[in-house]
Every structure is written in C-alpha cells, then in structure tokens.
Amino acid sequence: MGLHHRRAPWSVRVAAPVLLALVVLVAWWILARSGGIPRTLLPAPGSVVERLAGDLSQGRMVTPTLVTLWEAALGCLLAAAVALPIAYLIAHNHVAEAALSPYLAASQAIPAVALAPLLVLWVGYGTLPVVLLCSVMVFFPVVLSTVLGLRSIDRDVIDAARVDGAGRTQLARWLEWPLALPATLTGLRNGFTLSITGAVVGELVMGGSGLGQRLAVQSQSNDTVGLFATLVVLSVLAIVIYLTMSGVEWLADPLASRPHWRALFRIEKEKQL
C-alpha cells in the first residue's frame, strides 16, 4: 500500500502561499518605511527588486545560480545512489537496521559547517567537497522516507507474490520499488532542497563560484541589498525545486497506485520467459 494523503485543492495550494508572500512583503515594506530599522540592516523591498533586476539583466546572477544548482543536483544524485540500497537493506534486515540506525542518527548531529573543513582536508578544494557536503545533507531524508515507504507496503500483496513464486529481485522490481516510489520521491524533494543549503554552506566555507561565494563577498563588503537579492534567488530556486519534485511525485503516483494484479501478471510472465 502506497503512502496517500488527501491534498488540498489546487486553488488553495496556489492561493495560500501567494497570500502569505503578500503578507510578508507588506510587513517588510512597513518595517522599512517606519525608519525604526536602519536601511543598512533592512533595505526596502523596492531597493532589493531594483538590485535583483540589475544583476539579472547584466548576467551577474545567472552563472552563480547554475553553479549552485549543478552542485546540489550532483549531491542529490550521489546521495540517492548510496541511500536507496542502504534503505532497502534496513527495511529488510533487522540486524542491518540495528547496526546502522544509531550511526545514521548520529550523523545528523554533525553540523555542515563543521564537516566542510574536514572535506577540504580530505579531498581538497573545488566542486567535489561541495558535492559531498550536499550528499551528506540529502542522505538521511532519503533513507528515512524510503524505509518508511518500503515498510508501508501491504504485506498481503507481498505474500501473494511469494506464493506465486516471485523471487527477491522480482518483488523489488515489480512491487516494492514502484509502491515505495512516492515516499522515495518525498525524501528526494526534501533532500534536494537541503542540498541547496549544503551547496551554499560549502561555498561559504570552501569557496567556489556559486551563490554561497556571492553571499560571502557581499557579507564582507556589508552589501545588505545584495545579500537580500541573493537570498531572494535562493528562495526562488528552492521553491522551483520543491514544485518540480512535487510535479514528479504527482506523475509517479499512478505507478504506485496501479492494480496489484498487473504487477503479479508481470511476475508470472517473467517466470515463463
């Protein structure tokens, strides 16, 4: 059985975040206009929009954004390649779960800022340590979500397939991974967003040419307007990733919800070949 929950209508899912954004912008504008906070600490929204428009029109924001996105995507792919087999092992082997779970939990107590200098010592500067840092941040959410998805599958379906003669490989290919796909994609959606944070933190500590390095330069020069403009780009990037992955989840949902007899039929057909 896949993981399903009742979603709000599309009108609510679009209107609610837009309304919240408008409330935040109005509050920001009021605080900036009140004069109680210096412009060096809280610039006006208009100044940030003007700076952002200038950076985009002159191409100063495009390359850093693509670099950060590339690092985050590579980190996410690396994390998925390692996390999915481990999640499958944990879901099916109690000894592996008992051995690995404490260390997986302990790994989340290590701050990314503390891990970044170690990665520099181990692999040097460049893209690789940033990608590794991103993968560390993505790894845990993907493992947890995938284990939950695999363990939520209806055991009657698995037992019926086994009675029909399905082996471990057939079960994994035709039943377990398709039915656990929504949970896995949820972990990847959350992890991909975290990987953006990992890329920024990595660039702040280890250097680079992405948005994190841009934030470091702007912070050193007390460029508050530039900082806000870069943070807006990061926020938009995270939202786009979230919506994209949500769309992938929506497209993949029929695969997890397909009638189980189709999977059983494919298993039987594979046995006859």
N, C-alpha and C positions, 0 to 999 in steps of 0.2 A: 504494500500500500504506500503510495507516494505521500509526500507532505503537501497538504492543501489547506488553504485558509480562505475565508471569504474576504475578497478585496473590495475596497470602496469603489464607487463608480468613477469612470474616467473624469467626469466633470469635477468631482470632489478632489481627486488626486491632482488635477491641474490647478484648480482654483485655490486650494488650501495653501500650497507653497507660494503661489504668487501673492496672495493676500498677506502672508507672513512677511515676505520680502518687502512689500509696500509699507508695512508697519515699521519694520526695521529701518528703512530708508527715511521715513518721516521722523522717527525718533532721532536718527543720526543727524538729519538736517536741523532739527530743533536744537539739539545739543551744540552743534557747530555754530548756529546763529545766536545762541544765547550769550556767547562771549565768556562763559564761565570756564571754558577749557581752551587753552592756547591753541592756535592753528598748528603749531609745531607738534602738538600731541594728537589732535583730532582735526584733520583737514575737512573742508566742506565736501559734500558729495560731488558738487559741480567741478571742483578742482581735480578730484580723482578721475572723473569721467574725461575731463579735458586731457589729462596726462595720459590716460589709457588710450584714448583715441590717437594722440600724437605718437605714442610708442607703436601702436598697431600700424598706423599709416606709414611710418618710416621703417617698419620691419624689425624694430628692436626687440619685440616680444615674441616673434614667430619662432626663431631658432632656439632660444632657451626653452620654450614650451615643448617643441618637438623633441629636444634632448631629454627633458624630464619625462615626457610620455614614453619615449623609447626605453629608457632605463626602467621605468615602472613596469612596462609590458614584459620586458625580458625577465625581470624579477618575478613577476606573476607566473610566467611560463615555467621558470625553473622551480618555483615553489610547488606548482601543480604536479610537475613531473616527479618530485620527491614525495609530496604529501599524499597523493592518491594511492600509491602502493602501500604506504605505511598505514593509511586509514583502512584499507581493505584488510591488512594483516591484523590490526587492532580489533576490527569488527568481527573477525572470525577466530581469533586465537586469544583466549583469556590469559595465557602466560605472557604473550606479547603485550597485551594491554597492561597487565600488572607491572611489566618491566619498563615500558616506555612512558606510560601516562605521567608518573611523577616528574620525569625529566622534561616532558613537553610542557607541563605546567610551570616548572622552574624556569624554563627558557623565556617565559613571558615576563618574568620579574627583572630581566636584564634590560636596562634602557637602551634604546637605539643609539643615543649619544655616547654611551659608554662602550658600545660594541664597535662603533665606527673606527676609533683609533687602532683597535686590535686588527681590524680588517686591513688597514693601511700597512701595518707591520707585516702581516702575513702575505698579502698579495700586491702591495704597492698601491700607487695612485692610479687614477683612470676610471674607466667605466665599470670594470669588474667589481671592485669593492662596493660601489653604489648598488649594482645589481644584486650582489649577495645580501646587502643590508635590506633591500626591498623584499627579497625572497624570504628572509627570516621573519619579516613582519606579516607576510601573507601566509606563511606555512601553517600556523596554528589555527586560524579560522577555517582554512580549507580542510584540515584534518578533522576538526570537531564536527563541521557540517556534514562531511561525507560519512563519518562514522554514524552519526545520527540518522542519516538517510538510509544507510545500509541496514541498520538495526530496526528501522521502522517498516521494513517490507513485511507484508503478510506472510507469516510462516506457512500457512496452508498452501499458498502458491508455490513456495519453495519445495515443500514436501511433495506436492503433486508432481512437480517436475522431476524430483528424485525418483519417485515411484515409476515414472515414465522412462527412467533410465538416464536422465541428464547427469553429466559429469560436472566437475567443478568449473571447467572452462566454459561449458555451455551455459551453466547457471549465471556465471559472471557476465558473459557476453549478451545473452538474450533477456535476462531478467533483472539481475541485481544492479548493474550499472545503469540501464535505462530507467529503472524505477527510482534509483537514488539520484538521478541527474538533477532534479530541481533543488535538492539540498546541496549538492556539489556546486551548482551554479550560484546559489545564495552565498556560499562560502567564498567563491571566486569574486562575486560582486563586492562583498565587504572587504575582501583581501586586496582587490585591485585598488580600491580607494585608499586603503592603508599603504599600498605600495607607492602612491604619490607622496605621502608623508615620508616614507622611507627614502625616496629619491631626494627630497628637499633636505632632510636631515643629513643625508650622506654628503650632499654638495656643500652644505654649510660647514661640515667638519672636514671633509676630504677634498673640497674644491671641485671644479668642473666648469661646465658652460651652460648649465640649466637654470631653472628658476631659483633653486636654492642658492647658487652662487650670486645670482642677481640680488636676492634678498640680503646676502651678506654684504655686498658692496653698498647697497642703499642704506643698510643699518649703520655701517661705518661712516657714511657721509651724512647721517641724520636726515636722509631724504624721506620724510614721513609720507609725502604724497606718493612718491614712487613705491614705497612699501605697501601702501594701501592698494595701489594699482596692481602690483604683482600678486597680492593676496586675493584680489578680485579674480584674476586669471586662474589662480589655483582653485578657487571655489567653483568657478565655472567648469574647469576641467574635471573636478571631482563629480559635479552634477551630471555632466555629459557621460562620464564613465558609468555612473550609477544608472542613468536612464538607458544607456546602451545595454548594459548587462541585464537590466530588468526586461528589456525587449527580447534578449536572447532567452531568458527564462520563460517568457510568455510563448515564444516559438517552440521551445523544447517541451512545454507542458503536455501537449498531446502525446508525445513519445512516452512519457511516464504514465499517462492515463490510458494507453491503448488497452484493449481487451486482452486479458492474460492468455486466452486461448491462442492468440496469434503467436505469442512467444513460444508456447508449448508446441504449436504446429511447426514452427521453425526448428525447434529442438528435434522433433520427431523426423523432420525432413533431413536435417543434418546427419542424423544417425543412419538414415537409409543410403546416404551417398558413399 
